[in-house]
Amino acid sequence: MFDEDGSLDPTLKFLLYAVLTLAIGKIIWEWLTEDVSRWITDDLWSLIAAHPWWTGCVVAGGLAVLILLGAILSSRPGRST
């Protein structure tokens, strides 16, 4: 089980890491498939449907900021076009 220097046998260490990796992967998969999809489909969509004007303002503002940022970055002095 343990080597002479007190470290865990490489085969057992591999099995331990494999079990831990599978357990963490299962937890992440369940979180992504059950919780995150529900946040997007139920919670976020109900917020958008309840406040369409605010959603439109936020989207328009975000697009305006991206366009302004692109214009500022493309017109920096010292850049060759």
C-alpha positions as protocol buffer text, in pm:
chain_id: "A"
residue {
  index: 1
  type: MET
  ca { x: 0 y: 0 z: 0 }
}
residue {
  index: 2
  type: PHE
  ca { x: 276 y: 245 z: 93 }
}
residue {
  index: 3
  type: ASP
  ca { x: 626 y: 252 z: -46 }
}
residue {
  index: 4
  type: GLU
  ca { x: 933 y: 251 z: 176 }
}
residue {
  index: 5
  type: ASP
  ca { x: 950 y: 630 z: 177 }
}
residue {
  index: 6
  type: GLY
  ca { x: 588 y: 658 z: 299 }
}
residue {
  index: 7
  type: SER
  ca { x: 436 y: 762 z: -33 }
}
residue {
  index: 8
  type: LEU
  ca { x: 129 y: 596 z: -176 }
}
residue {
  index: 9
  type: ASP
  ca { x: 171 y: 318 z: -431 }
}
residue {
  index: 10
  type: PRO
  ca { x: 150 y: 465 z: -787 }
}
residue {
  index: 11
  type: THR
  ca { x: -135 y: 230 z: -884 }
}
residue {
  index: 12
  type: LEU
  ca { x: -340 y: 326 z: -581 }
}
residue {
  index: 13
  type: LYS
  ca { x: -258 y: 692 z: -639 }
}
residue {
  index: 14
  type: PHE
  ca { x: -384 y: 660 z: -997 }
}
residue {
  index: 15
  type: LEU
  ca { x: -706 y: 492 z: -880 }
}
residue {
  index: 16
  type: LEU
  ca { x: -759 y: 758 z: -615 }
}
residue {
  index: 17
  type: TYR
  ca { x: -714 y: 1040 z: -867 }
}
residue {
  index: 18
  type: ALA
  ca { x: -940 y: 860 z: -1117 }
}
residue {
  index: 19
  type: VAL
  ca { x: -1220 y: 825 z: -862 }
}
residue {
  index: 20
  type: LEU
  ca { x: -1185 y: 1189 z: -754 }
}
residue {
  index: 21
  type: THR
  ca { x: -1183 y: 1307 z: -1116 }
}
residue {
  index: 22
  type: LEU
  ca { x: -1495 y: 1105 z: -1199 }
}
residue {
  index: 23
  type: ALA
  ca { x: -1674 y: 1234 z: -889 }
}
residue {
  index: 24
  type: ILE
  ca { x: -1588 y: 1596 z: -965 }
}
residue {
  index: 25
  type: GLY
  ca { x: -1687 y: 1547 z: -1329 }
}
residue {
  index: 26
  type: LYS
  ca { x: -2023 y: 1401 z: -1226 }
}
residue {
  index: 27
  type: ILE
  ca { x: -2091 y: 1692 z: -992 }
}
residue {
  index: 28
  type: ILE
  ca { x: -2002 y: 1948 z: -1261 }
}
residue {
  index: 29
  type: TRP
  ca { x: -2214 y: 1767 z: -1522 }
}
residue {
  index: 30
  type: GLU
  ca { x: -2517 y: 1758 z: -1292 }
}
residue {
  index: 31
  type: TRP
  ca { x: -2468 y: 2126 z: -1207 }
}
residue {
  index: 32
  type: LEU
  ca { x: -2446 y: 2223 z: -1574 }
}
residue {
  index: 33
  type: THR
  ca { x: -2737 y: 2012 z: -1696 }
}
residue {
  index: 34
  type: GLU
  ca { x: -2979 y: 2077 z: -1410 }
}
residue {
  index: 35
  type: ASP
  ca { x: -2907 y: 2418 z: -1260 }
}
residue {
  index: 36
  type: VAL
  ca { x: -2747 y: 2630 z: -1532 }
}
residue {
  index: 37
  type: SER
  ca { x: -2998 y: 2533 z: -1799 }
}
residue {
  index: 38
  type: ARG
  ca { x: -3283 y: 2617 z: -1559 }
}
residue {
  index: 39
  type: TRP
  ca { x: -3127 y: 2957 z: -1485 }
}
residue {
  index: 40
  type: ILE
  ca { x: -3117 y: 3038 z: -1856 }
}
residue {
  index: 41
  type: THR
  ca { x: -3455 y: 2895 z: -1959 }
}
residue {
  index: 42
  type: ASP
  ca { x: -3668 y: 2984 z: -1657 }
}
residue {
  index: 43
  type: ASP
  ca { x: -3507 y: 3259 z: -1455 }
}
residue {
  index: 44
  type: LEU
  ca { x: -3345 y: 3467 z: -1727 }
}
residue {
  index: 45
  type: TRP
  ca { x: -3628 y: 3429 z: -1977 }
}
residue {
  index: 46
  type: SER
  ca { x: -3890 y: 3524 z: -1716 }
}
residue {
  index: 47
  type: LEU
  ca { x: -3687 y: 3836 z: -1634 }
}
residue {
  index: 48
  type: ILE
  ca { x: -3665 y: 3928 z: -2004 }
}
residue {
  index: 49
  type: ALA
  ca { x: -4035 y: 3864 z: -2058 }
}
residue {
  index: 50
  type: ALA
  ca { x: -4132 y: 4064 z: -1749 }
}
residue {
  index: 51
  type: HIS
  ca { x: -3921 y: 4369 z: -1843 }
}
residue {
  index: 52
  type: PRO
  ca { x: -3891 y: 4393 z: -2223 }
}
residue {
  index: 53
  type: TRP
  ca { x: -3818 y: 4767 z: -2232 }
}
residue {
  index: 54
  type: TRP
  ca { x: -3536 y: 4742 z: -1979 }
}
residue {
  index: 55
  type: THR
  ca { x: -3396 y: 4443 z: -2164 }
}
residue {
  index: 56
  type: GLY
  ca { x: -3402 y: 4636 z: -2490 }
}
residue {
  index: 57
  type: CYS
  ca { x: -3229 y: 4933 z: -2329 }
}
residue {
  index: 58
  type: VAL
  ca { x: -2958 y: 4711 z: -2180 }
}
residue {
  index: 59
  type: VAL
  ca { x: -2897 y: 4536 z: -2514 }
}
residue {
  index: 60
  type: ALA
  ca { x: -2892 y: 4866 z: -2707 }
}
residue {
  index: 61
  type: GLY
  ca { x: -2655 y: 5018 z: -2453 }
}
residue {
  index: 62
  type: GLY
  ca { x: -2424 y: 4717 z: -2469 }
}
residue {
  index: 63
  type: LEU
  ca { x: -2414 y: 4733 z: -2849 }
}
residue {
  index: 64
  type: ALA
  ca { x: -2345 y: 5108 z: -2837 }
}
residue {
  index: 65
  type: VAL
  ca { x: -2056 y: 5052 z: -2597 }
}
residue {
  index: 66
  type: LEU
  ca { x: -1910 y: 4778 z: -2819 }
}
residue {
  index: 67
  type: ILE
  ca { x: -1939 y: 4997 z: -3130 }
}
residue {
  index: 68
  type: LEU
  ca { x: -1782 y: 5293 z: -2948 }
}
residue {
  index: 69
  type: LEU
  ca { x: -1501 y: 5074 z: -2817 }
}
residue {
  index: 70
  type: GLY
  ca { x: -1436 y: 4939 z: -3166 }
}
residue {
  index: 71
  type: ALA
  ca { x: -1429 y: 5291 z: -3310 }
}
residue {
  index: 72
  type: ILE
  ca { x: -1188 y: 5412 z: -3042 }
}
residue {
  index: 73
  type: LEU
  ca { x: -956 y: 5115 z: -3085 }
}
residue {
  index: 74
  type: SER
  ca { x: -957 y: 5137 z: -3465 }
}
residue {
  index: 75
  type: SER
  ca { x: -874 y: 5509 z: -3471 }
}
residue {
  index: 76
  type: ARG
  ca { x: -577 y: 5508 z: -3235 }
}
residue {
  index: 77
  type: PRO
  ca { x: -289 y: 5723 z: -3361 }
}
residue {
  index: 78
  type: GLY
  ca { x: 22 y: 5543 z: -3469 }
}
residue {
  index: 79
  type: ARG
  ca { x: -158 y: 5244 z: -3618 }
}
residue {
  index: 80
  type: SER
  ca { x: -116 y: 5170 z: -3984 }
}
residue {
  index: 81
  type: THR
  ca { x: -437 y: 5083 z: -4166 }
}
